[in-house]
Amino acid sequence: MIRAETGRDCGDHRDEAGTAVEDIKRSSNYLRGAISQELDNDVASVSNESEQILKFHGIYAQDNRDVRRERAVKGEELDYIFMIRVGVPGGRLTTDQWLALDAPPPTSPTAR
């Protein structure tokens, strides 16, 4: 049996966080979850379940650090933004490809 430096068995070991994430994936309707419905409401963030599914797809939710302090002083909730990981073969993009990635979606003129 292989042991990690901590001395625990590595074979069939799954920590509680890994189990919870796997449960979310299994019950997510083929990794769809309730993301669509959550993005349609006026809440500034998504649920933990949706955040885990989004991570699987390379999309990460984080609060906007540029306005974090200002919003905290005003007692407002955090302003969440999404960072999307994309694969760029060879690491090069044309100008048109970059502009397509950076353009706001047609349904949300302020999203970026």
Secondary structure, 3 states (H helix, E strand, C coil): CCECCCCCECCCCCCHHHHHHHHHHHCCCCCCCCHHHHHHCCCCCCCHHHHHHHHHCCEEEEECCCCHHHHHHHCCCCCEEEEECCCCHHHCCCHHHHHHHHCCCCCCCCCC
